Amino acid sequence: MQALHVNFTEATRAIENVADASPEPWQDVCERFDDDVHRIMDVTDQAGYSALYACYDENNQPVYYLVEEGKALARLRHKNFLSKLGQPQS
């Protein structure tokens, strides 16, 4: 799965490419941000990418990435969802 660093404006939900960004492995991005990543939304107008994620740095500031979600990520998300069913909200 590949990820691409982008700028995202929450108010208008606009996604803009970062000038010098190049695709990189999604797992490397997750490790860089200590797996502090959250799915923001589906995307359909970005060729090859299907979701926008926010990765939070050590200052809790979001860094946005477009992600090419594959079957492996979908399975992992579904597994995590199922494992959390019935747990009290914290």
CYANA upper distance limits for C-alpha pairs under 8 A (distance plus 0.5 A):
  1 MET  CA     25 PRO  CA      6.50
  1 MET  CA     26 TRP  CA      6.19
  1 MET  CA     27 GLN  CA      8.36
  1 MET  CA     67 VAL  CA      7.66
  1 MET  CA     68 GLU  CA      6.03
  1 MET  CA     69 GLU  CA      6.84
  1 MET  CA     70 GLY  CA      6.92
  2 GLN  CA     23 PRO  CA      6.41
  2 GLN  CA     24 GLU  CA      5.97
  2 GLN  CA     25 PRO  CA      5.22
  2 GLN  CA     26 TRP  CA      5.69
  2 GLN  CA     67 VAL  CA      6.43
  2 GLN  CA     68 GLU  CA      5.96
  3 ALA  CA     23 PRO  CA      5.89
  3 ALA  CA     24 GLU  CA      5.87
  3 ALA  CA     25 PRO  CA      6.52
  3 ALA  CA     26 TRP  CA      5.64
  3 ALA  CA     29 VAL  CA      8.15
  3 ALA  CA     65 TYR  CA      6.42
  3 ALA  CA     66 LEU  CA      5.93
  3 ALA  CA     67 VAL  CA      4.96
  3 ALA  CA     68 GLU  CA      6.92
  4 LEU  CA     21 ALA  CA      7.12
  4 LEU  CA     22 SER  CA      6.66
  4 LEU  CA     23 PRO  CA      5.27
  4 LEU  CA     24 GLU  CA      7.06
  4 LEU  CA     65 TYR  CA      5.72
  4 LEU  CA     66 LEU  CA      5.61
  4 LEU  CA     67 VAL  CA      7.12
  5 HIS  CA     17 ASN  CA      7.70
  5 HIS  CA     18 VAL  CA      6.89
  5 HIS  CA     21 ALA  CA      6.36
  5 HIS  CA     22 SER  CA      7.95
  5 HIS  CA     23 PRO  CA      8.15
  5 HIS  CA     63 VAL  CA      8.16
  5 HIS  CA     64 TYR  CA      6.50
  5 HIS  CA     65 TYR  CA      5.00
  5 HIS  CA     66 LEU  CA      7.04
  6 VAL  CA     15 ILE  CA      7.16
  6 VAL  CA     16 GLU  CA      6.26
  6 VAL  CA     17 ASN  CA      5.23
  6 VAL  CA     18 VAL  CA      5.61
  6 VAL  CA     21 ALA  CA      8.21
  6 VAL  CA     63 VAL  CA      8.45
  6 VAL  CA     64 TYR  CA      6.08
  6 VAL  CA     65 TYR  CA      6.05
  6 VAL  CA     66 LEU  CA      7.32
  7 ASN  CA     15 ILE  CA      6.28
  7 ASN  CA     16 GLU  CA      5.62
  7 ASN  CA     17 ASN  CA      6.75
  7 ASN  CA     18 VAL  CA      6.92
  7 ASN  CA     63 VAL  CA      8.29
  7 ASN  CA     64 TYR  CA      6.68
  8 PHE  CA     13 ARG  CA      7.09
  8 PHE  CA     14 ALA  CA      6.20
  8 PHE  CA     15 ILE  CA      5.18
  8 PHE  CA     16 GLU  CA      6.94
  8 PHE  CA     64 TYR  CA      7.05
  9 THR  CA     13 ARG  CA      5.76
  9 THR  CA     14 ALA  CA      5.76
  9 THR  CA     15 ILE  CA      7.20
 10 GLU  CA     14 ALA  CA      7.65
 17 ASN  CA     21 ALA  CA      8.02
 24 GLU  CA     28 ASP  CA      7.90
 24 GLU  CA     29 VAL  CA      8.01
 25 PRO  CA     29 VAL  CA      7.20
 26 TRP  CA     30 CYS  CA      6.77
 26 TRP  CA     67 VAL  CA      7.63
 27 GLN  CA     31 GLU  CA      6.73
 28 ASP  CA     32 ARG  CA      6.66
 29 VAL  CA     33 PHE  CA      6.97
 30 CYS  CA     34 ASP  CA      6.57
 30 CYS  CA     35 ASP  CA      5.13
 30 CYS  CA     36 ASP  CA      7.62
 30 CYS  CA     37 VAL  CA      7.37
 30 CYS  CA     55 CYS  CA      8.07
 31 GLU  CA     35 ASP  CA      6.19
 33 PHE  CA     37 VAL  CA      7.92
 33 PHE  CA     55 CYS  CA      6.79
 33 PHE  CA     56 TYR  CA      6.86
 33 PHE  CA     57 ASP  CA      6.42
 33 PHE  CA     58 GLU  CA      8.46
 35 ASP  CA     55 CYS  CA      8.34
 36 ASP  CA     55 CYS  CA      6.33
 36 ASP  CA     56 TYR  CA      6.20
 36 ASP  CA     57 ASP  CA      8.40
 37 VAL  CA     53 TYR  CA      7.08
 37 VAL  CA     54 ALA  CA      6.10
 37 VAL  CA     55 CYS  CA      4.83
 37 VAL  CA     56 TYR  CA      6.87
 38 HIS  CA     53 TYR  CA      6.02
 38 HIS  CA     54 ALA  CA      5.79
 38 HIS  CA     55 CYS  CA      7.03
 39 ARG  CA     51 ALA  CA      7.73
 39 ARG  CA     52 LEU  CA      6.68
 39 ARG  CA     53 TYR  CA      4.89
 39 ARG  CA     54 ALA  CA      6.91
 40 ILE  CA     51 ALA  CA      7.95
 40 ILE  CA     52 LEU  CA      5.97
 40 ILE  CA     53 TYR  CA      5.73
 40 ILE  CA     54 ALA  CA      7.06
 41 MET  CA     51 ALA  CA      6.25
 41 MET  CA     52 LEU  CA      5.94
 41 MET  CA     53 TYR  CA      7.83
 42 ASP  CA     50 SER  CA      6.31
 42 ASP  CA     51 ALA  CA      4.85
 42 ASP  CA     52 LEU  CA      6.82
 43 VAL  CA     49 TYR  CA      7.50
 43 VAL  CA     50 SER  CA      5.52
 43 VAL  CA     51 ALA  CA      5.54
 43 VAL  CA     52 LEU  CA      7.14
 44 THR  CA     49 TYR  CA      8.00
 44 THR  CA     50 SER  CA      6.64
 46 GLN  CA     50 SER  CA      7.86
 48 GLY  CA     68 GLU  CA      6.70
 49 TYR  CA     66 LEU  CA      6.53
 49 TYR  CA     67 VAL  CA      5.82
 49 TYR  CA     68 GLU  CA      4.76
 49 TYR  CA     69 GLU  CA      7.56
 50 SER  CA     66 LEU  CA      7.81
 50 SER  CA     67 VAL  CA      6.67
 50 SER  CA     68 GLU  CA      5.91
 50 SER  CA     69 GLU  CA      6.47
 51 ALA  CA     66 LEU  CA      6.27
 51 ALA  CA     67 VAL  CA      5.85
 51 ALA  CA     68 GLU  CA      7.33
 51 ALA  CA     69 GLU  CA      7.37
 52 LEU  CA     64 TYR  CA      7.43
 52 LEU  CA     65 TYR  CA      6.27
 52 LEU  CA     66 LEU  CA      5.10
 52 LEU  CA     67 VAL  CA      6.65
 53 TYR  CA     64 TYR  CA      6.20
 53 TYR  CA     65 TYR  CA      5.78
 53 TYR  CA     66 LEU  CA      6.82
 53 TYR  CA     67 VAL  CA      7.57
 54 ALA  CA     62 PRO  CA      5.95
 54 ALA  CA     63 VAL  CA      6.01
 54 ALA  CA     64 TYR  CA      5.06
 54 ALA  CA     65 TYR  CA      6.91
 55 CYS  CA     62 PRO  CA      5.91
 55 CYS  CA     63 VAL  CA      5.56
 55 CYS  CA     64 TYR  CA      6.64
 55 CYS  CA     65 TYR  CA      8.01
 56 TYR  CA     60 ASN  CA      5.60
 56 TYR  CA     61 GLN  CA      5.80
 56 TYR  CA     62 PRO  CA      5.04
 56 TYR  CA     63 VAL  CA      6.61
 57 ASP  CA     61 GLN  CA      6.02
 57 ASP  CA     62 PRO  CA      7.09
 57 ASP  CA     63 VAL  CA      7.81
 69 GLU  CA     73 LEU  CA      6.48
 69 GLU  CA     74 ALA  CA      7.41
 70 GLY  CA     74 ALA  CA      6.90
 71 LYS  CA     75 ARG  CA      6.61
 72 ALA  CA     76 LEU  CA      6.76
 73 LEU  CA     77 ARG  CA      6.61
 74 ALA  CA     78 HIS  CA      6.64
 75 ARG  CA     79 LYS  CA      6.53
 76 LEU  CA     80 ASN  CA      6.66
 77 ARG  CA     81 PHE  CA      6.64
 78 HIS  CA     82 LEU  CA      6.67
 79 LYS  CA     83 SER  CA      6.63
 80 ASN  CA     84 LYS  CA      6.82
 81 PHE  CA     85 LEU  CA      7.09
